[in-house]
Amino acid sequence: MKYLLPLVLVAAVLAACGPSSASTTSPDSAATNPNQLDSPTANPIVTENPPEEPPVMPYAPRPGDAKLTRGNVFIEENGLVIRESYPPQIALGISGNLPTPCHEIRAEISAPDVENKINVDVYSVVDPNMICTQVLKPFMENIELGTFPTGHYSVWLNGEMVGEFDS
């Protein structure tokens, strides 16, 4: 008798955690209730993939950058990040310092040229009217370059070669 109560409690918890028994409707009952066709649960099977959104490029130049002053970025380390996927996803890892905490990183990534060179121009922008502490701001970022067709590519950062990869 003393084991009966815990057994009942365990059974109740398992029943509560299990899938609910949803009532199924036949096609005939859906025809008699036209509002049921508009409900989100009427057809739970998705036949098409949702459209993919373009990748977000957080370091891409922005429309308001024309009002800002272009500055340097002091890059101390860089390297390619090659993710093992098909096709390989490539990123450029950089770390260094911005001139002040008010500077923001920007990166312009060119499409591969006829020699499969990918040029990446990394710089900073700052509002010239902003008063800011004159101290270096360290950063470490990955700039996504994307995927590329089959071939041998080289990546150049601010005019210097970072590395090569095969896609």
One Martini backbone bead per residue (centre of mass of N, CA, C, O) as a GRO file, in nm:
protein
  167
    1MET     BB    1   0.055   0.063  -0.018
    2LYS     BB    2   0.312   0.258   0.001
    3TYR     BB    3   0.362   0.224  -0.331
    4LEU     BB    4   0.106   0.345  -0.468
    5LEU     BB    5   0.143   0.656  -0.462
    6PRO     BB    6   0.407   0.682  -0.630
    7LEU     BB    7   0.293   0.535  -0.877
    8VAL     BB    8   0.066   0.739  -0.938
    9LEU     BB    9   0.246   0.989  -0.969
   10VAL     BB   10   0.419   0.887  -1.203
   11ALA     BB   11   0.180   0.841  -1.398
   12ALA     BB   12   0.083   1.137  -1.400
   13VAL     BB   13   0.342   1.265  -1.507
   14LEU     BB   14   0.362   1.101  -1.770
   15ALA     BB   15   0.086   1.189  -1.882
   16ALA     BB   16   0.150   1.499  -1.884
   17CYS     BB   17   0.418   1.465  -2.078
   18GLY     BB   18   0.267   1.370  -2.296
   19PRO     BB   19   0.091   1.353  -2.561
   20SER     BB   20  -0.169   1.480  -2.696
   21SER     BB   21  -0.508   1.409  -2.776
   22ALA     BB   22  -0.592   1.483  -3.076
   23SER     BB   23  -0.834   1.554  -3.277
   24THR     BB   24  -0.957   1.421  -3.562
   25THR     BB   25  -1.031   1.518  -3.893
   26SER     BB   26  -1.226   1.495  -4.145
   27PRO     BB   27  -1.294   1.603  -4.456
   28ASP     BB   28  -1.599   1.637  -4.397
   29SER     BB   29  -1.573   1.830  -4.147
   30ALA     BB   30  -1.420   2.057  -4.302
   31ALA     BB   31  -1.652   2.121  -4.501
   32THR     BB   32  -1.855   2.216  -4.268
   33ASN     BB   33  -1.588   2.395  -4.168
   34PRO     BB   34  -1.441   2.668  -4.309
   35ASN     BB   35  -1.262   2.782  -4.066
   36GLN     BB   36  -1.061   2.539  -4.043
   37LEU     BB   37  -0.881   2.608  -4.298
   38ASP     BB   38  -0.756   2.882  -4.154
   39SER     BB   39  -0.611   2.731  -3.960
   40PRO     BB   40  -0.288   2.650  -3.852
   41THR     BB   41  -0.379   2.330  -3.792
   42ALA     BB   42  -0.500   2.217  -4.062
   43ASN     BB   43  -0.189   2.242  -4.209
   44PRO     BB   44   0.117   2.131  -4.084
   45ILE     BB   45   0.234   2.092  -4.364
   46VAL     BB   46   0.528   2.180  -4.524
   47THR     BB   47   0.611   2.222  -4.874
   48GLU     BB   48   0.794   2.472  -4.828
   49ASN     BB   49   1.058   2.662  -4.811
   50PRO     BB   50   1.171   2.914  -4.667
   51PRO     BB   51   1.300   3.199  -4.729
   52GLU     BB   52   1.608   3.318  -4.753
   53GLU     BB   53   1.804   3.522  -4.585
   54PRO     BB   54   2.026   3.741  -4.593
   55PRO     BB   55   2.317   3.796  -4.483
   56VAL     BB   56   2.461   3.944  -4.215
   57MET     BB   57   2.661   4.251  -4.234
   58PRO     BB   58   2.800   4.421  -3.972
   59TYR     BB   59   3.066   4.555  -4.149
   60ALA     BB   60   2.924   4.706  -4.347
   61PRO     BB   61   2.864   4.961  -4.512
   62ARG     BB   62   2.689   5.260  -4.449
   63PRO     BB   63   2.502   5.529  -4.534
   64GLY     BB   64   2.626   5.721  -4.286
   65ASP     BB   65   2.947   5.714  -4.350
   66ALA     BB   66   2.987   5.990  -4.504
   67LYS     BB   67   2.988   6.157  -4.215
   68LEU     BB   68   3.240   6.003  -4.154
   69THR     BB   69   3.553   5.915  -4.034
   70ARG     BB   70   3.832   5.768  -4.153
   71GLY     BB   71   4.018   5.494  -4.013
   72ASN     BB   72   4.208   5.292  -3.837
   73VAL     BB   73   4.345   4.955  -3.804
   74PHE     BB   74   4.503   4.744  -3.560
   75ILE     BB   75   4.650   4.460  -3.677
   76GLU     BB   76   4.782   4.161  -3.520
   77GLU     BB   77   4.575   3.929  -3.615
   78ASN     BB   78   4.537   3.661  -3.866
   79GLY     BB   79   4.288   3.439  -4.031
   80LEU     BB   80   4.157   3.149  -4.142
   81VAL     BB   81   3.819   3.017  -4.148
   82ILE     BB   82   3.749   2.668  -4.199
   83ARG     BB   83   3.462   2.509  -4.257
   84GLU     BB   84   3.336   2.179  -4.233
   85SER     BB   85   3.170   2.187  -4.525
   86TYR     BB   86   2.906   2.180  -4.782
   87PRO     BB   87   3.040   2.408  -4.858
   88PRO     BB   88   3.284   2.587  -4.761
   89GLN     BB   89   3.322   2.808  -4.489
   90ILE     BB   90   3.438   3.145  -4.486
   91ALA     BB   91   3.667   3.323  -4.267
   92LEU     BB   92   3.791   3.622  -4.105
   93GLY     BB   93   4.031   3.648  -3.860
   94ILE     BB   94   4.049   3.922  -3.622
   95SER     BB   95   4.295   4.122  -3.436
   96GLY     BB   96   4.302   4.423  -3.217
   97ASN     BB   97   4.283   4.785  -3.268
   98LEU     BB   98   4.124   5.068  -3.187
   99PRO     BB   99   4.175   5.402  -3.144
  100THR     BB  100   3.878   5.402  -3.016
  101PRO     BB  101   3.566   5.347  -2.873
  102CYS     BB  102   3.420   5.516  -3.120
  103HIS     BB  103   3.504   5.315  -3.312
  104GLU     BB  104   3.418   5.139  -3.618
  105ILE     BB  105   3.385   4.862  -3.800
  106ARG     BB  106   3.488   4.797  -4.142
  107ALA     BB  107   3.397   4.593  -4.442
  108GLU     BB  108   3.530   4.519  -4.764
  109ILE     BB  109   3.412   4.278  -5.002
  110SER     BB  110   3.536   4.116  -5.266
  111ALA     BB  111   3.516   3.961  -5.536
  112PRO     BB  112   3.648   3.743  -5.720
  113ASP     BB  113   3.881   3.741  -5.939
  114VAL     BB  114   4.054   3.600  -6.203
  115GLU     BB  115   4.267   3.494  -5.959
  116ASN     BB  116   4.104   3.445  -5.687
  117LYS     BB  117   4.092   3.721  -5.537
  118ILE     BB  118   4.028   3.833  -5.201
  119ASN     BB  119   3.934   4.150  -5.099
  120VAL     BB  120   4.000   4.308  -4.778
  121ASP     BB  121   3.869   4.605  -4.624
  122VAL     BB  122   3.984   4.739  -4.318
  123TYR     BB  123   3.814   4.976  -4.103
  124SER     BB  124   3.731   5.293  -3.962
  125VAL     BB  125   3.473   5.481  -3.788
  126VAL     BB  126   3.394   5.836  -3.705
  127ASP     BB  127   3.275   6.091  -3.525
  128PRO     BB  128   3.410   6.412  -3.533
  129ASN     BB  129   3.212   6.534  -3.286
  130MET     BB  130   3.320   6.329  -3.091
  131ILE     BB  131   3.390   6.266  -2.763
  132CYS     BB  132   3.694   6.081  -2.677
  133THR     BB  133   3.878   5.852  -2.554
  134GLN     BB  134   4.238   5.806  -2.566
  135VAL     BB  135   4.199   5.470  -2.635
  136LEU     BB  136   4.237   5.157  -2.688
  137LYS     BB  137   4.034   4.906  -2.866
  138PRO     BB  138   3.976   4.593  -2.842
  139PHE     BB  139   3.955   4.315  -3.087
  140MET     BB  140   3.741   4.026  -3.204
  141GLU     BB  141   3.684   3.893  -3.534
  142ASN     BB  142   3.445   3.762  -3.774
  143ILE     BB  143   3.452   3.756  -4.128
  144GLU     BB  144   3.227   3.678  -4.354
  145LEU     BB  145   3.268   3.534  -4.687
  146GLY     BB  146   3.164   3.239  -4.744
  147THR     BB  147   3.102   3.085  -5.051
  148PHE     BB  148   3.260   2.884  -5.315
  149PRO     BB  149   3.357   2.781  -5.589
  150THR     BB  150   3.546   2.582  -5.744
  151GLY     BB  151   3.881   2.634  -5.612
  152HIS     BB  152   4.154   2.866  -5.588
  153TYR     BB  153   4.223   3.082  -5.307
  154SER     BB  154   4.284   3.426  -5.204
  155VAL     BB  155   4.352   3.630  -4.912
  156TRP     BB  156   4.322   3.988  -4.867
  157LEU     BB  157   4.451   4.227  -4.621
  158ASN     BB  158   4.523   4.534  -4.682
  159GLY     BB  159   4.737   4.404  -4.916
  160GLU     BB  160   4.767   4.128  -4.752
  161MET     BB  161   4.836   3.804  -4.723
  162VAL     BB  162   4.671   3.545  -4.541
  163GLY     BB  163   4.557   3.314  -4.752
  164GLU     BB  164   4.457   2.981  -4.853
  165PHE     BB  165   4.204   2.800  -5.056
  166ASP     BB  166   3.983   2.524  -5.110
  167SER     BB  167   3.656   2.448  -5.284
   0.00000   0.00000   0.00000
